[in-house]
Amino acid sequence: MVKSRELPEKWLSSQKAMKAVQVAFDMDEKIQYKIRKAALDHNLSPSEQIRDILGLTVNKRPKRPRLTVSLNSQDYIELAEKYSLQPDQQLEIKKLVIEDLVKFSE
């Protein structure tokens, strides 16, 4: 017989979030752009901007500014070649990618 166990105290606050369902919307590019721009202007994520538009509770805590990109093994091969590194030198590649992104923004 399987014994019922209670969740650890530190997991209880995450229990509600685990039950949330992500909803995706396919919309015209102009609408998506306006929502993303409003999110940037209000220092929100696009999902938080949508929550604000819908009148739902918005997490106002400052978020760590982060950009993400998915890189596969072929991408690392190409970037390694660009930076004269080996594909397994991922940390060094990441540092040089950051430098390129900073240069782009200037």
N, C-alpha and C positions, 0 to 999 in steps of 0.2 A: 504494500500500500504506500502511495506517495504521500509524504507529509507536506501539508500546506505551510509555506514559509512566508513571513512578512518581508516586505522590501526594507532594505537598510534605510535609516532615517535620511541620509544624504541623497537618496534616489527618489524620495517621495515628491520633492519639488519638481522633478523632471517627469513625473508620471503624467501630468496633464499635457506636457509638450509631446510626449510619445504618442498620445492619442490624436494629435493634430494631423490633418490631412492637407498636403500641399495641393493647391489648385493652380493649373496653368491656363493662361488665356491666350488664344491666337487672335491678335488684333492687327489692324492696319499699322504699318511702320510709323506713320505720322503720330498716331495715338501713343504707341510705345515710346517714341522719341520724347513727346511732351511729358509723359509720366517719368521717364528717366531723368529728363532735364529738371523737372520740379523736384525730384528726389535729390539731385545734386545741389540745387539751390537751397534746399531745406536741410542739407546734411543728413539725409535719410537714405536707407537702402530702397531700391524700387519696391520691394515687398512692403516695407513700412510706409512708403508713400501711398501705395494702394490701400493699405489699412486706414490711413488718414483720410483719403478720399471717401472711403466707405463709412467713415465715422466710427471706426473701431479703435480700441486702445492701441496706442503707438508707444514703442519702447524708446523713450527719449534719452536713455543713457548714451553718452558718446561712444561711437564704435571705433575700433582700431582701423585706421584707413588701410585698406588692403585691396590690391588688385590680384586677380588670379588668372592663370592660363593653364590649360592642360597640355603637357608635353609628353609625347610618346618617344620610344627609343629612336625612331628616325629623326625626330626633332633634335634630340641630344646629339646625334651624329652630325647633323647639319650645323648646329650651334658650335660644337666642338671644332669643326673644320673652320668655321668663321673666326673663332677665337684662338685657333692654333693650340687646342687642348685635346685631351682624350675624352670620349663620350662618358666615361665613368667619373670624370671630375665634375660632378653635378654641382657641388657647392661653388666651385670657382666659376662655372658657367653661370650660375644664378647671380653671382656678384657682378659679372660683366653685363648680364642682361639688365640688371638694375641700373648700371652706369648708362647703358644705351637709352633706357626709359627716361632717366633724368636728363640726358642730353636732348632727347626729343622734346621734353617739356620746357626747355629754356629758349 
